[in-house]
């Protein structure tokens, strides 16, 4: 029995949709798969780059993770699993505390394992148990503090490397995401990265090396685009496996994770954001396909956790379902998992090109500054979006008081030290948000609680981490 049945005569007529278990002709399916690759491509290599991990390995593992996810969900939840944005702040905090890439992937592996366990619980107990523990006010606050916690990374690391390239790249992101509708708007970050790379090269030719902070934080003269030194582009092979990590040369590639309780505690709160993200994406796909996907909600979350464990075990970052590709489905009305299989295979092939990985790793810091100044803010404002979609009432002290405290702790990187152990930033802010919210709910009089009862998470997933969906995004 074929995995997919042919939709009609292999073409898409006006007003028709292609179901997950259907496909168009293989020529059209390959074209749609390529479109999915472009949609996920920018974010999937930008996020590991920002986390100090190997982008070539991340792209390869994203393809493998997508194949596993499609299989585990029985072809019912068409989704692409790319690099997660939620852990960039975690990476920054772990490195600031003296951690290494292996410490980071160890903490992320445990987070992925936790998400897997949560998915199993949801599968057997139903999603309502999660909504009781993590209602929309809490989820929105945690997502917000995760995003805004990253502001110092832009201000102190990326932007100072080349402020004018950063400014131009930022403006390109804005122009592409707002001025262009449809597919160009969806891949605004990717196009801005390419444009910023090109601008940096032109500036090198026109003005010569820049004297500024380099990626190591040193103020020295350096080329913005240096393929001979930065990333080893010139020496890299066209075909081969991602490199093995080498502490002596500073190359980060395939490596086994190491585990530290302190770093694990920093990473674990991100599970809350991942639950919201995955739940929202499944609900969005269900709405578009017209299927009830609640029975596979837990399975989808568990699959995301399992693929994150797999990816981090070899040294890549965790994976997550991608809003960018859900947006592509909304535009094309083609929900076939066959297109995702094609996209996954293409990503795996990209993973066999060290040259490709080296070019990405050599992205100028100013370009990353222009992208992250928009991207990090968008991640934070997604929390406000969750509040808006769920009509969270901030006239109610149950919401206003505990969430205010948690957000300021997270954004300001406030710490709590007990003996030799320090709880700071994202972890401390998340704990305060969750625990103090439920404490306030327990203490509050009945009339304050009335407005909170029965709230379930609404998460308008398409475009959640995307830039400029345009008018053709899913409603």
Buried (B, 14 or more C-beta within 10 A) or exposed (E): EEEBEBBEEEEBEEEEBBBBBBBBEEEBBBEBBBBBBBBBBBBBBBBBBBBBBBBBBBBBBBBBBBBBBBEBBEBBBBBBBBBBBBBBBBBBBBBBBEBBBBBBBBBBBBBBBBBBBBBBBBBEEBBEEBBEEBBBBBBBBBBBBBBBBBBBBBEEBBBBBBBBBBBBBBEBBBBBBEEBBBBBBBBBBBBBBBBBBEBBBEBBEEEEEBEBBBBEEEEEEBBBBBBEEBBBBEEBEEEEBBBEBEEEEEBBBBBEBBEBEBBBBBBBBBBBBBBBBBBBBBBBBBBBBEBEBEEBBBBBBBBBBBBBBBBBBBBBBBBBBBBBBBBBBBBBEBBBBBBBBBBBBBBBBBBBBBBBBBBBBBBBBBBBBBBBBBBBBBBBBBBBBBBBBBEBBEEBEBBBEBBBBBBBBBBBBBEEEEEEEBBBBBBBBBBBBBEBBBEBBEEBEEEBBEBBEEBEBBBBBBBBBBBBBBEBBBE
